[in-house]
Amino acid sequence: MINITLPDGSIRAYDKNSTPMDVAMSISHGLARNVISASFNGDTVETKTPLTTDGNLTLFTFDQPEGKKAFWHSSAHVLAQAIQKLYPGIKLTIGPAIENGFYYDIDFGNHKISENDFTKIEQKFLELARGKHEFILREVSKADALEKYKKENNPFKVELIENLTDGEITFCDHDDFTDLCRGGHVPNTGILKAVKVMSAAGAYWRGDEKKPQLTRIYGITFPKAKLLTEYLELLELAKQRDHRKLGKELELFTFSQKVGQGLPLWLPKGAALRSRLEDFLKKAQKKAGYEMVMTPHIGQKELYVTSGHYEKYGEDSFQPIKTPKMDEEFLLKPMNCPHHCEVYNYKPWSYKELPKRYAEFGTVYRYEQSGELHGMTRVRCFTQDDAHIFCTPDQLDQEFKEVIDLVLYVFGSLGFEDFTAQVSLRDPENPTKYIGSDENWNKAENAIINAAREKGLNYVVETGEAAFYGPKLDFMVKDALGRSWQLGTIQVDYNLPERFDLTYKGSDNAQHRPIMIHRAPFGSMERFIAVLLEHTGGNFPLWLMPEQVIILPISEKYQKYAEKVSELLENSEIRTLIDDRNEKTGRKIRDAEVSKIPYMIIVGEKEEGEESVSVRKHGEGDLGTYSVDNFIKHVANEIENTIVPFK
């Protein structure tokens, strides 16, 4: 007998060689019907893998990330099988599960594939899946594996196998199809009930543009057709909320090939919106004791060598800027923190003067690969709402908690209510990724976990997600469509103060090393505004809208009254414009709705005579008639209820 420990801590005895599916059946037939994957002692196993020792077993369904991964990885096998039957002679490479679905990279040779072929691929996929073929994993010797793929003239699989050794090579068989695979499959193809081929794109073998270009086929599958329908409906909603589409329609930002890829241009409305966000945070920061600083967009190469950024980011950054002086090189700054270390270093400090909190909306530059650029969410030039706190060890806990309060204030004021905090720790298996001593890392990691726990945050711990210089508390925010985005971040850093030899005089008159906290509640202005656009669908909170009110005179006879109302609203700091086009009022209302302007004021003979306004609200319709003063109060109340002062 073997003892199996389940996630709830209970221990059950089973016959040796029992499988995860046997365990599921012993718990309930309902669970057994839904289990599609498992892990044993932390390793991914098949649902029919014999268990031979005591251990911890976790069973996964499609509702869990691990279950989806197995489901979509298995689907990649069936997709490859379907395509191979439709296009004989193709060469398969790799087909992993991704966040939403899976892809398979394929060398199609002389075959051509387009969107018109997607339906027949889906039909062949479902035809094969209905056979309910089991996925069977088997170990293969390196010699046999190489022989198979050399015989098939597949240099891609041969290259993969040549980097493996005997004992770590496995094939997965189902039906008449075999693929090189590490494992993690659903019980059989029959549970792959619904499929959609999403797109086809070019992709270089192993991401290297010097290697052959392949065709990447993206797909997604579900255990029920209804789930696929719901997913496609969600995608359609996401298209309507795409920040690139809305940014263009609302005239917030643009890009220019002449300026360069990934370098955004803020249009007047977008620049004004961004400035309002900056002012909003500056007010809160001032109350929290931050001081604004400004630093250059470039720095000497030695600055980033000292900080470690050149070692970690050098290849991904813009190339050095050479000057007329021999051997003098500058870099566009990839991070603000080295500059802020030198701001701190401009004079000696006493413990009585700490903490020092330096804030800057600092623009940084990183040379992202062109294939990774995406609207405002992945750019080569972005502005961080950066701040760095230099404090004593005794102050660390309170300072970290106060930064959490600031992040929560930002999220609350902008409608992000659903979020998880992620404690990002170093990867103990890969210590070369990081700088600094184990002692300092242990202190920093414990400080973050304790602060997250004491603030009552809903948090998870992720190993291997730390920055190279310290652990982080990242905030993973869910938008209105249920998608997760990483926005605010807080980091504890013992390493840069050492690298820059930062000190303060303690109460014992000796020199001590301050601790550095990095924080950015927005993350970057570009990414934050993109996520906010998609979360709100362009319907920003009233205080943030580029235009809050549009006045629609019924005819040119009421133009002067419209101008009078506009002046009164502008004097009350309500952003207003007048639609004086020679169009019918109904058309003006429809256009204002498309532009997402929160309030429409209609003025005509009745309103002029009563010195009143007829008010409509975007998405809600007619609100009735207000005096101008009462309407101003109405707008002020809405703003006051939306944005609460930071305490």
C-alpha positions as CSV (number, residue, x, y, z in Angstrom):
1,M,0.0,0.0,0.0
2,I,1.0,3.6,-0.5
3,N,-0.2,6.7,1.4
4,I,-1.5,9.6,-0.8
5,T,-1.7,13.1,0.7
6,L,-4.4,15.3,-0.8
7,P,-4.4,19.1,-0.9
8,D,-6.7,19.4,2.1
9,G,-4.1,17.5,4.2
10,S,-6.1,14.2,4.3
11,I,-4.1,11.0,3.8
12,R,-5.6,8.0,2.0
13,A,-4.1,4.5,1.5
14,Y,-4.2,2.9,-2.0
15,D,-2.8,-0.1,-3.7
16,K,0.7,0.4,-5.2
17,N,0.4,1.3,-8.9
18,S,-2.9,3.0,-8.4
19,T,-3.3,6.0,-10.7
20,P,-4.5,9.6,-10.2
21,M,-7.7,8.6,-11.9
22,D,-8.2,5.8,-9.4
23,V,-7.8,8.3,-6.6
24,A,-10.4,10.6,-8.3
25,M,-12.8,7.7,-8.7
26,S,-12.5,6.8,-5.0
27,I,-13.4,10.4,-4.1
28,S,-16.4,10.8,-6.4
29,H,-17.5,9.8,-9.9
30,G,-18.2,13.5,-10.6
31,L,-14.6,14.4,-9.8
32,A,-13.4,11.5,-12.0
33,R,-15.4,12.8,-14.9
34,N,-13.8,16.3,-14.7
35,V,-10.2,15.4,-13.8
36,I,-8.0,16.0,-16.8
37,S,-4.5,16.3,-15.3
38,A,-2.5,15.8,-12.1
39,S,0.7,16.5,-10.3
40,F,2.5,14.1,-7.9
41,N,5.2,15.5,-5.5
42,G,5.2,18.7,-7.6
43,D,5.8,16.9,-11.0
44,T,3.3,16.8,-13.8
45,V,1.9,13.3,-14.3
46,E,-0.7,11.7,-16.5
47,T,-4.1,10.7,-15.0
48,K,-3.1,7.0,-15.6
49,T,0.5,7.2,-14.4
50,P,1.1,4.4,-11.8
51,L,1.9,5.8,-8.4
52,T,4.5,3.7,-6.7
53,T,5.5,5.7,-3.6
54,D,4.0,7.8,-0.8
55,G,3.4,11.4,-1.9
56,N,1.4,14.5,-2.4
57,L,-1.2,14.4,-5.2
58,T,-3.2,17.3,-6.7
59,L,-6.0,16.7,-9.2
60,F,-6.8,19.3,-11.8
61,T,-9.9,20.2,-13.7
62,F,-10.4,22.6,-16.7
63,D,-11.3,25.3,-14.2
64,Q,-7.7,25.4,-12.9
65,P,-4.7,26.9,-14.7
66,E,-2.8,23.5,-14.6
67,G,-5.8,21.7,-16.0
68,K,-6.1,24.2,-18.9
69,K,-2.4,23.8,-19.6
70,A,-2.8,20.0,-20.0
71,F,-6.0,20.5,-22.0
72,W,-4.4,22.9,-24.4
73,H,-1.1,21.1,-24.7
74,S,-3.1,17.9,-25.6
75,S,-5.1,20.0,-28.2
76,A,-1.8,21.1,-29.8
77,H,-1.1,17.4,-30.5
78,V,-4.5,16.9,-32.2
79,L,-4.1,20.1,-34.2
80,A,-0.7,18.9,-35.5
81,Q,-2.2,15.6,-36.4
82,A,-5.1,17.3,-38.3
83,I,-2.8,19.6,-40.2
84,Q,-0.4,16.7,-41.0
85,K,-3.3,14.7,-42.6
86,L,-4.5,17.8,-44.6
87,Y,-1.0,18.9,-45.7
88,P,1.3,15.8,-46.1
89,G,5.0,16.4,-46.0
90,I,4.9,19.3,-43.5
91,K,7.6,19.4,-40.7
92,L,6.4,19.8,-37.1
93,T,8.4,21.7,-34.5
94,I,6.9,22.7,-31.1
95,G,3.4,23.2,-29.8
96,P,3.1,24.5,-26.3
97,A,0.0,25.7,-24.3
98,I,-0.1,29.4,-23.8
99,E,-2.2,31.8,-21.6
100,N,-5.3,31.4,-23.8
101,G,-5.1,28.2,-25.9
102,F,-2.0,26.9,-27.7
103,Y,0.0,27.2,-30.9
104,Y,2.0,24.9,-33.1
105,D,5.0,26.1,-35.2
106,I,5.1,24.3,-38.6
107,D,7.2,24.3,-41.7
108,F,4.6,24.0,-44.4
109,G,7.1,23.7,-47.2
110,N,5.3,24.3,-50.5
111,H,1.9,24.3,-49.0
112,K,0.1,27.6,-48.6
113,I,-2.3,28.3,-45.7
114,S,-4.7,31.1,-45.1
115,E,-7.7,32.0,-43.0
116,N,-9.9,30.2,-45.6
117,D,-8.4,26.9,-44.5
118,F,-9.2,27.3,-40.8
119,T,-12.7,25.7,-41.0
120,K,-11.5,22.5,-42.6
121,I,-8.7,22.2,-40.0
122,E,-11.3,22.6,-37.2
123,Q,-13.5,20.0,-38.9
124,K,-10.6,17.5,-39.2
125,F,-9.6,18.2,-35.6
126,L,-13.1,17.4,-34.3
127,E,-13.3,14.3,-36.5
128,L,-10.1,13.0,-35.0
129,A,-11.0,14.0,-31.4
130,R,-14.3,12.1,-31.5
131,G,-12.2,8.9,-31.7
132,K,-11.6,9.2,-28.0
133,H,-7.9,8.2,-28.5
134,E,-5.8,7.8,-25.3
135,F,-2.6,9.8,-24.9
136,I,0.2,7.3,-24.1
137,L,3.6,8.6,-23.0
138,R,6.6,6.3,-23.5
139,E,10.4,6.7,-23.0
140,V,12.6,6.5,-26.1
141,S,16.3,6.2,-26.5
142,K,18.2,9.1,-28.0
143,A,19.3,6.9,-30.9
144,D,15.8,5.7,-31.7
145,A,14.4,9.3,-31.4
146,L,17.1,10.7,-33.8
147,E,16.5,7.8,-36.2
148,K,12.8,8.5,-36.4
149,Y,13.1,12.2,-37.2
150,K,16.1,11.9,-39.5
151,K,14.1,9.4,-41.5
152,E,11.3,12.0,-41.6
153,N,13.8,14.6,-42.7
154,N,12.7,16.9,-39.8
155,P,15.8,18.9,-38.8
156,F,13.8,20.8,-36.1
157,K,13.0,17.8,-34.0
158,V,16.6,16.4,-34.6
159,E,18.0,19.7,-33.2
160,L,15.7,19.4,-30.1
161,I,16.7,15.8,-29.5
162,E,20.4,16.5,-29.9
163,N,20.2,18.7,-26.9
164,L,18.7,16.0,-24.7
165,T,20.2,12.9,-23.1
166,D,19.0,9.3,-22.7
167,G,16.5,9.0,-19.9
168,E,14.8,12.4,-20.6
169,I,13.3,11.7,-24.0
170,T,9.7,10.7,-24.3
171,F,7.2,10.4,-27.2
172,C,3.5,10.8,-26.9
173,D,1.2,8.5,-29.0
174,H,-2.4,8.9,-29.7
175,D,-4.3,7.3,-32.6
176,D,-1.7,7.0,-35.5
177,F,0.1,10.2,-34.4
178,T,3.4,10.4,-32.5
179,D,5.2,13.5,-31.2
180,L,8.2,14.4,-29.1
181,C,6.8,15.5,-25.8
182,R,7.6,15.9,-22.1
183,G,4.1,15.0,-20.9
184,G,1.0,16.5,-19.2
185,H,-2.0,15.3,-21.2
186,V,-5.8,14.8,-20.7
187,P,-7.0,11.2,-20.5
188,N,-8.2,11.0,-24.2
189,T,-9.1,13.2,-27.2
190,G,-12.8,12.8,-26.6
191,I,-13.0,15.6,-24.1
192,L,-11.8,18.1,-26.6
193,K,-15.3,19.1,-27.7
194,A,-14.9,22.5,-29.3
195,V,-12.1,24.1,-31.3
196,K,-11.3,27.4,-33.0
197,V,-8.3,28.1,-35.1
198,M,-7.6,31.7,-34.2
199,S,-4.9,32.9,-36.5
200,A,-1.8,32.1,-38.5
201,A,1.4,34.2,-38.2
202,G,5.1,34.0,-39.1
203,A,7.6,32.9,-36.4
204,Y,11.3,32.2,-36.5
205,W,12.5,28.8,-35.3
206,R,13.4,29.2,-31.7
207,G,12.8,33.0,-31.9
208,D,16.0,33.5,-33.9
209,E,15.6,35.7,-37.0
210,K,18.7,34.1,-38.5
211,K,16.9,30.7,-38.5
212,P,14.1,29.4,-40.8
213,Q,10.7,31.2,-40.7
214,L,7.8,28.9,-39.8
215,T,4.1,29.4,-39.7
216,R,2.6,29.6,-36.2
217,I,-1.0,28.3,-36.0
218,Y,-2.9,29.6,-32.9
219,G,-5.9,27.7,-31.6
220,I,-8.1,27.3,-28.5
221,T,-10.3,24.5,-27.3
222,F,-12.9,23.8,-24.7
223,P,-14.6,20.9,-23.1
224,K,-18.0,22.4,-24.0
225,A,-19.2,24.3,-27.1
226,K,-20.9,26.8,-24.9
227,L,-17.6,27.8,-23.3
228,L,-16.1,28.5,-26.8
229,T,-19.1,30.6,-27.7
230,E,-18.7,32.6,-24.5
231,Y,-15.0,33.0,-25.1
232,L,-15.5,34.3,-28.7
233,E,-18.2,36.8,-27.4
234,L,-15.7,38.0,-24.8
235,L,-13.1,38.4,-27.6
236,E,-15.5,40.5,-29.6
237,L,-16.1,42.7,-26.6
238,A,-12.3,43.0,-26.1
239,K,-12.0,44.1,-29.8
240,Q,-14.5,46.9,-29.1
241,R,-12.5,47.9,-26.0
242,D,-9.0,47.6,-27.6
243,H,-7.0,50.6,-26.4
244,R,-5.5,51.1,-29.9
245,K,-8.9,51.4,-31.4
246,L,-10.3,53.7,-28.6
247,G,-7.1,55.7,-28.4
248,K,-7.5,56.6,-32.1
249,E,-11.3,57.3,-31.9
250,L,-10.9,59.5,-28.8
251,E,-7.8,61.2,-30.2
252,L,-5.6,60.4,-27.3
253,F,-2.3,59.1,-28.9
254,T,-0.8,58.0,-32.2
255,F,2.3,56.4,-33.6
256,S,4.5,57.4,-36.6
257,Q,6.8,55.2,-38.6
258,K,9.0,58.3,-39.2
259,V,9.3,58.8,-35.4
260,G,9.9,55.1,-34.9
261,Q,8.2,51.9,-33.7
262,G,7.2,51.8,-30.1
263,L,7.6,55.5,-29.6
264,P,4.2,57.0,-28.7
265,L,3.0,60.5,-29.6
266,W,0.5,61.9,-27.1
267,L,-2.2,64.1,-28.8
268,P,-3.6,67.1,-27.0
269,K,-6.5,65.2,-25.4
270,G,-4.3,62.4,-24.3
271,A,-1.6,64.7,-23.0
272,A,-4.2,66.5,-20.9
273,L,-5.6,63.2,-19.6
274,R,-2.1,62.0,-18.7
275,S,-1.4,65.3,-16.9
276,R,-4.5,64.9,-14.8
277,L,-3.4,61.5,-13.8
278,E,0.0,62.8,-12.8
279,D,-1.5,65.7,-10.9
280,F,-3.8,63.3,-9.1
281,L,-0.8,61.2,-7.9
282,K,1.3,64.2,-7.1
283,K,-1.3,65.6,-4.7
284,A,-1.4,62.2,-2.9
285,Q,2.4,61.9,-2.9
286,K,2.8,65.4,-1.4
287,K,0.5,64.4,1.5
288,A,2.6,61.3,1.9
289,G,5.8,63.3,2.2
290,Y,7.4,62.7,-1.2
291,E,9.6,65.3,-2.9
292,M,9.7,65.7,-6.7
293,V,13.0,65.4,-8.5
294,M,14.0,65.5,-12.2
295,T,16.8,63.6,-13.8
296,P,18.3,63.4,-17.3
297,H,17.2,61.0,-20.0
298,I,20.7,59.7,-20.4
299,G,23.6,58.7,-18.1
300,Q,27.2,57.6,-18.4
301,K,27.6,54.0,-19.1
302,E,29.5,53.6,-15.8
303,L,26.3,54.6,-13.9
304,Y,24.5,51.5,-15.2
305,V,27.5,49.3,-14.8
306,T,27.6,50.3,-11.2
307,S,23.8,49.6,-10.7
308,G,24.0,46.3,-12.6
309,H,21.5,47.4,-15.2
310,Y,24.1,47.3,-18.0
311,E,24.8,43.7,-17.2
312,K,21.1,42.7,-17.1
313,Y,19.6,45.0,-19.7
314,G,22.6,46.0,-21.9
315,E,21.8,43.8,-24.9
316,D,18.1,44.8,-24.7
317,S,18.8,48.5,-24.5
318,F,19.5,51.1,-27.1
319,Q,23.2,51.1,-28.1
320,P,25.6,53.5,-26.4
321,I,25.7,57.1,-27.4
322,K,29.3,58.1,-28.3
323,T,30.6,61.6,-27.8
324,P,33.5,63.5,-29.4
325,K,35.6,62.7,-26.3
326,M,37.5,59.4,-26.7
327,D,36.0,56.4,-24.9
328,E,33.1,58.4,-23.4
329,E,29.8,56.6,-23.7
330,F,26.3,57.5,-22.6
331,L,23.1,55.3,-22.5
332,L,19.4,56.2,-22.7
333,K,18.3,55.4,-19.2
334,P,16.6,52.0,-18.8
335,M,15.6,52.7,-15.2
336,N,15.3,55.8,-13.0
337,C,16.7,54.2,-9.8
338,P,20.5,54.7,-10.5
339,H,19.8,58.5,-11.0
340,H,17.9,58.6,-7.7
341,C,20.7,56.9,-5.9
342,E,23.0,59.8,-7.0
343,V,20.3,62.3,-6.0
344,Y,20.4,60.8,-2.5
345,N,24.3,60.9,-2.6
346,Y,24.5,64.6,-3.1
347,K,25.0,65.2,0.6
348,P,25.5,63.3,3.9
349,W,22.4,62.3,5.8
350,S,21.6,61.6,9.5
351,Y,19.1,59.0,10.6
352,K,17.0,61.9,11.9
353,E,16.5,63.1,8.3
354,L,15.2,59.8,7.0
355,P,13.2,58.6,5.3
356,K,13.9,60.5,2.1
357,R,11.2,59.9,-0.5
358,Y,12.1,61.0,-4.1
359,A,9.5,60.9,-6.8
360,E,9.7,61.5,-10.5
361,F,7.6,60.9,-13.6
362,G,10.7,59.6,-15.4
363,T,10.9,58.5,-19.0
364,V,13.0,55.4,-19.7
365,Y,14.0,53.6,-22.8
366,R,14.3,49.9,-23.7
367,Y,14.8,48.4,-27.1
368,E,11.9,45.9,-27.2
369,Q,11.9,43.5,-30.2
370,S,9.6,44.8,-32.9
371,G,7.5,41.6,-32.7
372,E,6.8,42.2,-29.0
373,L,5.6,45.8,-29.4
374,H,1.9,46.2,-28.8
375,G,0.1,49.5,-28.8
376,M,0.7,51.3,-25.5
377,T,1.2,48.1,-23.4
378,R,4.6,47.3,-24.9
379,V,6.6,50.3,-26.1
380,R,10.3,51.3,-26.3
381,C,9.8,54.6,-24.5
382,F,7.6,54.9,-21.4
383,T,7.2,57.1,-18.3
384,Q,7.2,55.5,-14.9
385,D,5.5,57.1,-11.9
386,D,8.7,56.2,-10.1
387,A,9.7,56.9,-6.5
388,H,12.5,55.6,-4.3
389,I,12.4,55.7,-0.5
390,F,15.6,55.6,1.4
391,C,14.9,54.5,5.0
392,T,16.4,52.9,8.1
393,P,15.7,49.2,8.9
394,D,13.4,50.3,11.7
395,Q,11.3,52.4,9.2
396,L,11.1,49.7,6.5
397,D,7.9,48.0,7.7
398,Q,5.9,51.2,8.1
399,E,7.1,52.7,4.9
400,F,6.2,49.6,2.9
401,K,2.7,49.5,4.4
402,E,2.2,53.2,3.5
403,V,3.1,52.5,-0.1
404,I,0.5,49.7,-0.1
405,D,-2.0,52.3,1.1
406,L,-1.1,54.6,-1.8
407,V,-1.5,51.9,-4.4
408,L,-4.9,50.9,-3.0
409,Y,-5.9,54.5,-3.1
410,V,-5.0,54.8,-6.8
411,F,-6.8,51.6,-7.6
412,G,-9.9,52.6,-5.7
413,S,-10.1,56.1,-7.3
414,L,-10.0,54.6,-10.8
415,G,-12.3,51.7,-10.4
416,F,-9.9,48.7,-10.1
417,E,-11.6,46.7,-7.3
418,D,-10.6,43.2,-8.3
419,F,-6.9,42.5,-7.8
420,T,-4.5,40.1,-6.3
421,A,-1.1,40.9,-4.8
422,Q,1.8,38.8,-6.0
423,V,4.8,38.4,-3.8
424,S,7.6,37.8,-6.4
425,L,10.6,36.0,-5.0
426,R,13.9,34.8,-6.5
427,D,14.4,31.5,-8.2
428,P,16.6,29.4,-5.8
429,E,17.5,27.1,-8.8
430,N,19.0,30.0,-10.7
431,P,21.0,32.3,-8.4
432,T,23.1,33.8,-11.2
433,K,20.0,35.9,-12.3
434,Y,20.3,38.0,-9.2
435,I,22.7,40.4,-7.5
436,G,23.3,40.7,-3.7
437,S,23.8,38.5,-0.7
438,D,21.5,35.7,0.5
439,E,21.2,37.5,3.8
440,N,19.9,40.7,2.2
441,W,17.5,38.7,0.0
442,N,16.1,36.8,2.9
443,K,15.5,40.1,4.8
444,A,13.8,41.7,1.9
445,E,11.6,38.7,1.1
446,N,10.4,38.4,4.7
447,A,9.7,42.2,4.9
448,I,7.3,42.0,1.9
449,I,5.5,38.9,3.0
450,N,5.0,40.3,6.5
451,A,3.6,43.6,5.1
452,A,1.2,41.9,2.7
453,R,0.0,39.7,5.5
454,E,-0.5,42.5,8.0
455,K,-2.3,44.7,5.5
456,G,-4.8,41.8,4.9
457,L,-4.0,41.6,1.1
458,N,-5.2,38.7,-0.9
459,Y,-1.8,37.6,-2.1
460,V,0.0,34.7,-3.8
461,V,3.7,33.8,-3.8
462,E,5.5,33.3,-7.1
463,T,9.0,32.0,-7.2
464,G,11.4,33.2,-9.9
465,E,9.5,36.5,-10.6
466,A,11.7,38.9,-8.6
467,A,13.7,41.7,-10.1
468,F,17.4,41.0,-10.4
469,Y,18.1,43.3,-7.5
470,G,15.3,42.5,-5.1
471,P,11.9,40.9,-4.4
472,K,8.7,42.6,-5.4
473,L,5.0,43.0,-4.4
474,D,3.2,43.2,-7.8
475,F,-0.5,44.0,-8.1
476,M,-2.3,41.9,-10.6
477,V,-5.5,43.7,-11.6
478,K,-8.6,42.2,-13.3
479,D,-10.4,44.4,-15.7
480,A,-14.1,44.6,-16.6
481,L,-13.6,41.6,-19.0
482,G,-11.9,39.5,-16.4
483,R,-8.4,39.8,-17.9
484,S,-5.5,40.1,-15.6
485,W,-2.9,42.9,-15.9
486,Q,0.2,43.6,-13.8
487,L,0.0,47.3,-12.8
488,G,1.5,48.7,-9.6
489,T,4.7,47.4,-8.0
490,I,6.6,47.8,-4.8
491,Q,10.2,46.5,-4.3
492,V,12.6,46.2,-1.4
493,D,16.2,46.6,-2.3
494,Y,19.3,46.1,-0.1
495,N,21.6,45.8,-3.1
496,L,21.7,49.2,-4.9
497,P,22.5,51.1,-1.6
498,E,25.6,48.9,-1.4
499,R,26.6,49.3,-5.1
500,F,26.3,53.1,-4.8
501,D,27.8,53.2,-1.3
502,L,24.8,55.0,0.2
503,T,25.1,55.8,3.9
504,Y,23.6,57.7,6.8
505,K,24.9,58.5,10.2
506,G,23.1,56.5,12.9
507,S,22.4,57.4,16.5
508,D,25.7,55.7,17.4
509,N,27.5,58.2,15.1
510,A,28.6,55.3,12.8
511,Q,27.8,55.1,9.1
512,H,25.0,52.7,8.2
513,R,23.4,51.6,4.9
514,P,19.9,52.7,4.1
515,I,17.3,50.4,2.6
516,M,15.8,51.4,-0.7
517,I,12.1,50.9,-1.6
518,H,11.2,51.2,-5.3
519,R,7.5,51.9,-6.1
520,A,5.3,52.8,-9.0
521,P,1.5,52.6,-8.3
522,F,0.7,53.2,-12.0
523,G,3.6,51.1,-13.3
524,S,4.0,53.2,-16.4
525,M,1.7,55.9,-17.7
526,E,1.4,54.3,-21.1
527,R,0.5,50.9,-19.9
528,F,-1.8,52.2,-17.2
529,I,-3.8,54.4,-19.5
530,A,-4.1,51.5,-22.0
531,V,-5.4,49.2,-19.3
532,L,-7.7,51.9,-18.0
533,L,-9.1,52.5,-21.5
534,E,-9.9,48.8,-22.0
535,H,-11.3,48.5,-18.4
536,T,-13.6,51.4,-18.8
537,G,-14.2,51.1,-22.6
538,G,-13.2,54.8,-22.8
539,N,-15.8,55.9,-20.2
540,F,-13.3,57.3,-17.8
541,P,-14.3,58.7,-14.4
542,L,-15.8,62.1,-14.8
543,W,-12.8,63.9,-13.2
544,L,-10.5,62.3,-15.8
545,M,-12.5,62.8,-19.0
546,P,-10.8,65.0,-21.6
547,E,-14.2,66.7,-22.2
548,Q,-16.8,66.5,-19.5
549,V,-19.7,68.5,-21.0
550,I,-20.8,69.2,-24.6
551,I,-23.4,72.0,-25.2
552,L,-25.8,71.3,-28.1
553,P,-27.7,74.5,-29.2
554,I,-30.9,73.6,-31.1
555,S,-30.1,76.3,-33.7
556,E,-27.7,79.2,-34.2
557,K,-30.2,81.5,-32.5
558,Y,-29.1,80.0,-29.2
559,Q,-25.4,80.2,-29.8
560,K,-24.9,83.2,-27.5
561,Y,-26.8,81.4,-24.7
562,A,-24.7,78.3,-25.3
563,E,-21.5,80.4,-25.0
564,K,-22.8,82.0,-21.8
565,V,-23.5,78.6,-20.2
566,S,-20.0,77.4,-21.4
567,E,-18.3,80.3,-19.7
568,L,-20.1,79.6,-16.4
569,L,-19.1,75.9,-16.5
570,E,-15.5,76.7,-17.5
571,N,-15.3,79.2,-14.6
572,S,-16.3,76.3,-12.3
573,E,-13.5,74.2,-13.9
574,I,-15.8,72.0,-15.9
575,R,-14.3,71.1,-19.2
576,T,-16.8,72.1,-21.9
577,L,-17.2,72.5,-25.6
578,I,-20.0,73.6,-27.9
579,D,-21.2,71.6,-30.9
580,D,-22.3,74.5,-33.2
581,R,-22.4,72.5,-36.4
582,N,-25.4,72.9,-38.7
583,E,-26.8,69.5,-37.8
584,K,-30.0,68.2,-36.3
585,T,-30.0,67.8,-32.5
586,G,-30.5,64.0,-32.8
587,R,-27.3,63.7,-34.9
588,K,-25.4,65.8,-32.4
589,I,-26.5,63.6,-29.5
590,R,-25.5,60.4,-31.4
591,D,-22.0,61.9,-32.1
592,A,-21.6,62.9,-28.5
593,E,-22.5,59.4,-27.4
594,V,-19.9,57.9,-29.8
595,S,-17.3,60.4,-28.4
596,K,-18.2,59.2,-24.8
597,I,-18.7,62.7,-23.5
598,P,-20.3,62.2,-20.1
599,Y,-22.9,65.1,-20.2
600,M,-24.8,66.6,-23.0
601,I,-26.6,70.0,-22.4
602,I,-29.3,70.9,-24.9
603,V,-30.3,74.6,-25.0
604,G,-33.1,76.2,-26.9
605,E,-35.9,78.8,-26.5
606,K,-37.2,77.3,-23.3
607,E,-33.8,76.9,-21.6
608,E,-32.8,80.4,-22.6
609,G,-36.0,81.9,-21.2
610,E,-35.6,80.1,-17.9
611,E,-31.8,80.3,-17.8
612,S,-31.7,76.5,-17.4
613,V,-30.3,73.6,-19.2
614,S,-31.7,70.2,-20.4
615,V,-29.3,67.5,-19.4
616,R,-28.6,64.0,-20.9
617,K,-26.0,61.6,-19.6
618,H,-23.9,59.3,-21.7
619,G,-25.4,55.8,-21.7
620,E,-28.3,56.8,-19.5
621,G,-30.4,59.3,-21.4
622,D,-32.5,62.3,-20.3
623,L,-31.9,63.6,-16.7
624,G,-34.4,66.5,-17.0
625,T,-33.9,70.2,-16.6
626,Y,-31.5,71.9,-14.2
627,S,-30.6,75.5,-13.4
628,V,-27.0,76.1,-14.4
629,D,-26.0,76.4,-10.7
630,N,-27.6,73.1,-9.8
631,F,-26.0,71.4,-12.7
632,I,-22.6,72.7,-11.6
633,K,-23.3,71.3,-8.1
634,H,-24.4,68.0,-9.6
635,V,-21.1,67.6,-11.6
636,A,-19.0,68.7,-8.5
637,N,-20.8,66.1,-6.3
638,E,-20.1,63.3,-8.8
639,I,-16.4,64.2,-8.9
640,E,-16.2,64.5,-5.2
641,N,-17.8,61.1,-4.7
642,T,-15.5,59.5,-7.2
643,I,-12.1,60.8,-6.1
644,V,-11.7,60.9,-2.3
645,P,-8.8,62.9,-1.0
646,F,-5.8,60.8,0.1
647,K,-5.3,60.6,3.8
